[in-house]
Every structure is written in C-alpha cells, then in structure tokens.
Amino acid sequence: MRHVTIYTTDKEYSHFLELAQNLHYVKKIETDEEPTKEEIISNLKKGFEQMQLIKKGKAKTTSLNDFLNEL
C-alpha cells in the first residue's frame, strides 16, 4: 500500500476530502484536523468520570513504573 501527503487550502479541503472518500480504491484517510470544542469537552468529562471511579476504588490504575516500563 502506498502513502500520499497532500497540502491544500482550507477552502478546498472539505471538497477534496469528500472526493477522496468516494474513491473506491482509497482504503484509509488520515487528517490532521483539530478536535472540535464538543470533542474536547467530551474527552474532559470522560477523564473526570474516570478519575472519580479511581477515587472510589471502582477503576484500576497503573503505577508510574509500570507505565514507564511499557514505553
């Protein structure tokens, strides 16, 4: 499989992306789009919910040493 990088203007970006998605031979499209405000808020809420579960002992944590060893 080959990889292509294309630089385009913001004005033409959405049109090009739509065209690429409709090509039957395009298997995957990766973009560098910034997350929307809603996505950021949703991710923060999920993080706070996870933190609350950890504080209540209902979610498992990983020690810093284990985390660093996985890297």
DODO-887710 format. One record per residue: residue number from 1; z, x, y of N, C-alpha, C in turn. Coordinates in Angstrom, 1 decimal, always signed. Layout:
# residues N
TIFI   pos     n.up   n.east   n.north    ca.up   ca.east   ca.north     c.up   c.east   c.north
TIFI   NUM        Z        X         Y        Z         X          Y        Z        X         Y
...
//
This chain:
# residues 71
TIFI   pos     n.up   n.east   n.north    ca.up   ca.east   ca.north     c.up   c.east   c.north
TIFI     1     +0.0     +0.8      -1.2     +0.0      +0.0       +0.0     +0.0     +0.9      +1.2
TIFI     2     -0.7     +0.5      +2.2     -0.9      +1.3       +3.5     +0.0     +0.7      +4.6
TIFI     3     +0.3     +1.4      +5.6     +1.1      +1.0       +6.7     +0.4     +1.2      +8.0
TIFI     4     +0.4     +0.2      +8.9     -0.2      +0.3      +10.2     +0.8     +0.0     +11.3
TIFI     5     +0.7     +0.8     +12.4     +1.5      +0.6      +13.5     +0.6     +0.2     +14.7
TIFI     6     +0.9     -0.9     +15.3     +0.0      -1.4      +16.4     +0.9     -1.6     +17.7
TIFI     7     +0.4     -1.1     +18.8     +1.1      -1.3      +20.1     +0.2     -2.3     +20.9
TIFI     8     +0.9     -3.4     +21.3     +0.1      -4.4      +22.1     +1.0     -4.9     +23.3
TIFI     9     +0.4     -5.6     +24.2     +1.2      -6.1      +25.3     +2.0     -7.3     +24.9
TIFI    10     +3.0     -7.6     +25.7     +3.8      -8.8      +25.4     +3.0    -10.0     +25.4
TIFI    11     +2.0    -10.1     +26.3     +1.2     -11.2      +26.5     +0.4    -11.5     +25.2
TIFI    12     -0.1    -10.5     +24.6     -0.9     -10.6      +23.4     -0.2    -10.6     +22.1
TIFI    13     +1.1    -10.2     +22.1     +1.9     -10.0      +20.9     +2.0    -11.2     +20.0
TIFI    14     +2.4    -12.4     +20.6     +2.5     -13.6      +19.7     +1.2    -14.0     +19.1
TIFI    15     +0.1    -13.9     +19.8     -1.2     -14.3      +19.3     -1.6    -13.3     +18.2
TIFI    16     -1.4    -12.0     +18.4     -1.7     -11.1      +17.3     -0.8    -11.3     +16.1
TIFI    17     +0.4    -11.5     +16.3     +1.3     -11.8      +15.1     +0.9    -13.0     +14.3
TIFI    18     +0.5    -14.0     +15.0     +0.0     -15.3      +14.4     -1.2    -15.0     +13.5
TIFI    19     -2.1    -14.2     +14.1     -3.4     -13.8      +13.4     -3.0    -13.0     +12.1
TIFI    20     -2.1    -12.0     +12.3     -1.8     -11.2      +11.1     -1.1    -12.0     +10.0
TIFI    21     -0.3    -13.0     +10.4     +0.4     -13.8       +9.4     -0.6    -14.6      +8.6
TIFI    22     -1.7    -14.9      +9.2     -2.7     -15.8       +8.5     -3.7    -15.0      +7.6
TIFI    23     -3.6    -13.7      +7.6     -4.5     -12.9       +6.8     -3.9    -12.9      +5.4
TIFI    24     -4.7    -13.3      +4.4     -4.2     -13.4       +3.0     -3.8    -12.1      +2.4
TIFI    25     -4.4    -11.0      +2.9     -4.1      -9.7       +2.3     -2.9     -9.0      +3.0
TIFI    26     -2.3     -9.6      +4.0     -1.1      -9.0       +4.7     +0.1     -9.4      +3.9
TIFI    27     +0.8     -8.4      +3.3     +1.9      -8.7       +2.4     +3.3     -8.8      +3.2
TIFI    28     +3.4     -8.0      +4.2     +4.7      -7.9       +4.9     +4.5     -7.6      +6.4
TIFI    29     +5.2     -8.2      +7.3     +5.1      -7.9       +8.7     +6.5     -7.6      +9.2
TIFI    30     +6.7     -6.4      +9.8     +7.9      -6.0      +10.3     +7.8     -5.9     +11.8
TIFI    31     +8.7     -6.4     +12.6     +8.6      -6.4      +14.0     +9.9     -5.7     +14.6
TIFI    32     +9.8     -5.3     +15.8    +11.0      -4.7      +16.5    +11.5     -5.7     +17.5
TIFI    33    +11.4     -7.0     +17.3    +11.9      -8.0      +18.2    +13.4     -7.9     +18.4
TIFI    34    +13.8     -8.1     +19.6    +15.3      -8.1      +19.9    +15.8     -9.4     +19.4
TIFI    35    +17.1     -9.4     +18.9    +17.7     -10.7      +18.4    +17.9    -11.6     +19.6
TIFI    36    +17.7    -12.9     +19.4    +17.9     -13.9      +20.4    +19.4    -14.1     +20.7
TIFI    37    +19.8    -14.7     +21.8    +21.2     -14.9      +22.2    +21.9    -15.7     +21.1
TIFI    38    +21.2    -16.7     +20.5    +21.8     -17.5      +19.5    +22.1    -16.7     +18.2
TIFI    39    +21.1    -15.8     +17.9    +21.4     -15.0      +16.7    +22.6    -14.0     +16.9
TIFI    40    +22.7    -13.5     +18.1    +23.8     -12.6      +18.4    +25.1    -13.4     +18.3
TIFI    41    +25.2    -14.5     +18.9    +26.4     -15.4      +18.9    +26.7    -15.8     +17.4
TIFI    42    +25.7    -16.1     +16.7    +25.9     -16.5      +15.3    +26.5    -15.3     +14.5
TIFI    43    +26.0    -14.1     +14.7    +26.4     -12.9      +14.0    +27.9    -12.6     +14.4
TIFI    44    +28.2    -12.8     +15.7    +29.6     -12.5      +16.1    +30.5    -13.5     +15.5
TIFI    45    +30.1    -14.8     +15.4    +31.0     -15.8      +14.8    +31.3    -15.5     +13.3
TIFI    46    +30.2    -15.1     +12.6    +30.4     -14.7      +11.2    +31.3    -13.5     +11.1
TIFI    47    +31.2    -12.5     +12.0    +32.1     -11.4      +11.9    +33.5    -11.8     +12.1
TIFI    48    +33.8    -12.6     +13.1    +35.1     -13.1      +13.4    +35.7    -13.9     +12.2
TIFI    49    +34.9    -14.7     +11.6    +35.3     -15.5      +10.5    +35.7    -14.6      +9.3
TIFI    50    +34.9    -13.6      +9.1    +35.1     -12.6       +8.0    +36.5    -11.9      +8.3
TIFI    51    +36.7    -11.5      +9.6    +37.9     -10.8      +10.0    +39.1    -11.7      +9.7
TIFI    52    +39.0    -13.0     +10.0    +40.1     -13.9       +9.7    +40.4    -14.0      +8.3
TIFI    53    +39.4    -14.1      +7.4    +39.6     -14.1       +6.0    +40.3    -12.8      +5.5
TIFI    54    +39.9    -11.7      +6.0    +40.5     -10.5       +5.7    +42.0    -10.5      +6.0
TIFI    55    +42.3    -10.9      +7.3    +43.7     -11.0       +7.7    +44.5    -11.9      +6.8
TIFI    56    +43.9    -13.0      +6.3    +44.6     -13.9       +5.5    +44.7    -13.5      +4.0
TIFI    57    +44.0    -12.4      +3.7    +44.0     -11.8       +2.3    +43.0    -12.6      +1.4
TIFI    58    +42.1    -13.3      +2.0    +41.1     -14.1       +1.2    +39.8    -13.3      +1.0
TIFI    59    +39.7    -12.2      +1.7    +38.4     -11.4       +1.5    +38.8     -9.9      +1.2
TIFI    60    +38.0     -9.3      +0.5    +38.3      -7.9       +0.1    +37.7     -6.9      +1.1
TIFI    61    +38.4     -5.8      +1.4    +38.0      -4.8       +2.3    +37.6     -3.5      +1.5
TIFI    62    +37.0     -2.6      +2.2    +36.7      -1.3       +1.6    +37.4     -0.3      +2.5
TIFI    63    +38.0     +0.7      +1.8    +38.7      +1.7       +2.6    +37.6     +2.6      +3.3
TIFI    64    +38.1     +3.3      +4.3    +37.2      +4.2       +5.1    +36.6     +5.3      +4.2
TIFI    65    +37.4     +5.8      +3.3    +37.0      +6.9       +2.4    +35.9     +6.4      +1.5
TIFI    66    +36.1     +5.2      +0.9    +35.1      +4.7       +0.0    +33.8     +4.4      +0.7
TIFI    67    +33.9     +3.9      +2.0    +32.7      +3.6       +2.8    +32.0     +4.8      +3.1
TIFI    68    +32.7     +5.9      +3.5    +32.0      +7.2       +3.8    +31.4     +7.8      +2.6
TIFI    69    +32.1     +7.7      +1.4    +31.5      +8.2       +0.2    +30.2     +7.6      -0.2
TIFI    70    +30.1     +6.3      +0.1    +28.8      +5.6       -0.2    +27.7     +6.1      +0.6
TIFI    71    +27.9     +6.7      +1.8    +26.9      +7.2       +2.6    +26.4     +8.5      +2.0
//
